[in-house]
């Protein structure tokens, strides 16, 4: 998630604001503002909600991937049956029995596959070779399911990351520019990249946080209004 926040806030972190009054001359002194983007990312509610959504989605996918890996020897229909049973908020006794049966089936098939694979090919009977091919096919389908779930997870997390970037990027720049204009600043830098500045620096984090929160709130209200109008027209 740190990579997400860096991608979303890097524009604000390294924004150099040069105003219409022109570059400062050699005799004038730069007015520098320092911005704590880490604090902003923690305290802006919209960003925090997206971060929680990101973490929840990742956790849900990882649980599903781990589950499929543990039941890799189930066929596609059996796997769908297991997911259906596990998704029920309240399970009956027969549901629990079926879950245990599927667990046993997967475990026994895995053990059988290992035994047949460890047996020299010339020692296998025709029936055992046929069974080995069948079990290998089930294993391959299970592994393909695992890889598909990983791909879906990557796509979903990428979408959420882009959503976070889009939410913050433009509004953060606007908020930084607004505060810098109000404070008469020449530069606004992220505190994480500042090692030394000659002269005074002004911490504008709280001011930018306030401006950004208001901008995001206004943006959300506008989006909700547009959605309501669209729904009204469709009715």
C-alpha positions in Angstrom: 0.0 0.0 0.0 2.9 2.3 0.5 3.6 2.2 -3.2 0.0 3.2 -3.8 0.3 6.2 -1.6 3.6 7.2 -3.1 2.1 7.0 -6.5 -0.9 9.0 -5.4 0.9 11.7 -3.5 4.2 12.1 -5.3 2.9 15.0 -7.4 2.1 16.9 -4.2 5.3 15.8 -2.5 7.5 17.3 -5.2 5.3 20.1 -6.5 7.4 23.3 -7.2 5.1 26.3 -7.3 6.4 29.3 -9.2 3.9 32.1 -9.3 3.1 34.7 -11.9 5.3 37.3 -10.1 8.2 35.4 -11.6 11.2 33.5 -10.2 12.8 35.1 -7.1 15.9 37.1 -7.8 19.2 36.3 -6.3 18.6 39.1 -3.8 15.2 37.9 -2.7 14.6 35.0 -0.3 12.5 32.0 -1.3 9.5 31.4 0.9 9.3 27.6 1.4 6.4 25.5 2.6 6.8 22.0 4.0 4.1 19.4 3.5 3.6 16.2 5.4 1.8 14.0 2.8 2.0 11.0 5.0 -0.2 12.8 7.6 -2.6 13.9 4.8 -2.9 10.3 3.5 -3.8 9.1 7.0 -6.3 11.8 7.9 -8.3 12.5 4.7 -11.3 10.3 5.1 -11.8 9.5 1.5 -8.2 8.2 1.2 -8.5 6.2 4.4 -11.7 4.6 3.1 -10.1 3.6 -0.2 -7.1 2.2 1.7 -9.4 0.1 3.8 -11.2 -1.1 0.7 -7.9 -1.9 -0.9 -6.8 -3.9 2.1 -10.2 -5.7 2.4 -10.2 -6.7 -1.2 -6.6 -8.0 -1.0 -7.4 -9.9 2.1 -10.5 -11.5 0.6 -8.6 -12.5 -2.6 -5.7 -14.0 -0.6 -8.2 -16.0 1.6 -9.8 -17.3 -1.6 -6.5 -18.1 -3.3 -5.3 -20.0 -0.2 -8.5 -21.9 0.0 -8.2 -23.0 -3.6 -4.6 -24.0 -3.0 -5.7 -26.2 0.0 -8.5 -27.8 -2.2 -6.5 -27.9 -5.4 -7.5 -31.5 -6.1 -11.2 -30.7 -6.4 -12.8 -30.6 -9.8 -14.4 -27.3 -11.0 -17.9 -28.4 -10.0 -16.7 -29.6 -6.6 -14.9 -26.3 -6.0 -18.0 -24.3 -7.0 -20.0 -26.4 -4.5 -17.5 -25.8 -1.8 -17.5 -22.0 -2.3 -21.3 -22.0 -2.3 -21.4 -23.8 1.0 -18.8 -21.7 2.6 -20.5 -18.5 1.5 -23.7 -19.3 3.5 -24.0 -17.2 6.7 -25.7 -20.2 8.4 -24.8 -23.7 7.4 -26.9 -26.8 8.2 -25.5 -30.1 9.4 -25.6 -31.5 5.9 -23.7 -28.5 4.7 -20.9 -29.2 7.2 -20.9 -32.9 6.3 -20.5 -32.0 2.6 -17.6 -29.6 3.3 -15.9 -32.3 5.3 -16.5 -34.8 2.5 -14.9 -32.4 -0.1 -12.0 -31.9 2.2 -11.5 -35.7 2.5 -11.8 -36.1 -1.3 -9.2 -33.5 -2.0 -6.8 -34.9 0.6 -7.2 -38.5 -0.6 -6.7 -37.5 -4.3 -3.6 -35.6 -3.4 -2.2 -38.5 -1.5 -3.0 -40.9 -4.4 -1.4 -38.5 -6.9 1.8 -38.4 -4.9 1.9 -42.2 -4.5 1.3 -42.8 -8.3 3.9 -40.2 -9.2 6.5 -41.8 -7.0 5.8 -45.2 -8.5 8.2 -46.2 -11.3 6.2 -46.0 -14.6 7.0 -49.6 -15.5 5.4 -50.7 -12.2 2.1 -49.0 -13.0 -0.9 -51.0 -14.3 -2.9 -49.6 -17.2 -5.6 -48.6 -14.7 -3.1 -46.8 -12.5 -1.7 -44.9 -15.5 -5.1 -43.9 -16.5 -5.9 -42.8 -12.9 -2.6 -40.8 -12.8 -3.5 -38.9 -16.0 -6.9 -38.1 -14.5 -5.5 -36.9 -11.2 -2.8 -34.8 -13.0 -5.6 -33.2 -15.1 -7.5 -32.3 -11.9 -4.4 -30.8 -10.4 -3.7 -28.7 -13.5 -7.2 -27.4 -13.5 -6.9 -26.5 -9.8 -3.6 -24.7 -10.4 -5.1 -22.8 -13.3 -7.9 -21.7 -11.0 -5.3 -20.4 -8.5 -3.5 -18.5 -11.2 -6.8 -17.0 -12.5 -7.7 -15.8 -9.0 -4.2 -14.2 -8.7 -4.7 -12.4 -12.0 -8.2 -11.2 -10.9 -6.7 -9.9 -7.7 -4.0 -8.0 -9.5 -6.5 -6.4 -11.9 -8.8 -5.4 -9.0 -6.1 -4.0 -6.9 -4.7 -2.1 -9.9 -8.2 -0.6 -10.4 -8.4 0.5 -6.8 -4.9 1.9 -7.0 -5.8 4.0 -10.0 -9.0 5.1 -8.3 -7.0 6.3 -5.3 -4.5 8.1 -7.6 -7.3 9.8 -9.5 -9.0 10.9 -6.3 -6.0 12.5 -4.8 -3.8 13.7 -7.6 -5.8 16.7 -9.1 -7.4 17.8 -5.8 -4.1 17.7 -3.9 -2.4 19.9 -6.5 -5.3 22.3 -6.3 -5.2 22.4 -2.5 -1.4 23.0 -2.5 -1.6 25.8 -5.0 -4.4 27.4 -3.1 -2.6 27.4 0.2 0.7 28.5 -1.5 -1.1 31.4 -3.1 -2.7 32.4 0.2 0.6 32.2 2.0 2.7 33.8 -0.7 5.0 30.7 -1.0 7.5 30.1 -3.8 8.1 26.4 -3.1 6.1 23.6 -1.4 8.1 20.4 -0.8 7.3 17.2 1.0 9.1 17.0 4.3 10.4 13.5 3.5 12.7 14.9 0.7 13.9 18.0 2.6 17.3 17.6 4.2 18.2 21.3 4.5 16.7 24.7 3.8 18.4 27.9 4.5 16.0 30.3 6.2 12.6 29.7 7.6 10.1 27.1 6.4 6.3 27.1 6.9 4.5 23.9 7.7 1.4 24.1 5.5 0.2 20.5 6.2 -2.9 21.5 8.2 -3.9 24.2 5.8 -3.5 21.9 2.8 -5.4 19.1 4.7 -8.3 21.5 5.3 -8.3 22.7 1.7 -8.1 19.1 0.3 -10.8 17.8 2.6 -13.1 20.6 1.4 -12.3 20.0 -2.2 -12.9 16.3 -2.0 -16.2 16.9 -0.1 -17.4 19.2 -2.8 -16.3 16.8 -5.5 -18.2 13.9 -3.8 -21.4 16.0 -3.5 -21.1 17.0 -7.1 -20.8 13.3 -8.2 -23.7 12.3 -6.0 -25.8 15.1 -7.5 -25.0 14.1 -11.1 -25.8 10.5 -10.3 -29.1 11.4 -8.8 -30.0 13.5 -11.9 -29.0 10.6 -14.2 -31.1 8.2 -12.2 -34.1 10.6 -12.3 -33.9 10.9 -16.1 -33.8 7.1 -16.4 -37.0 6.6 -14.4 
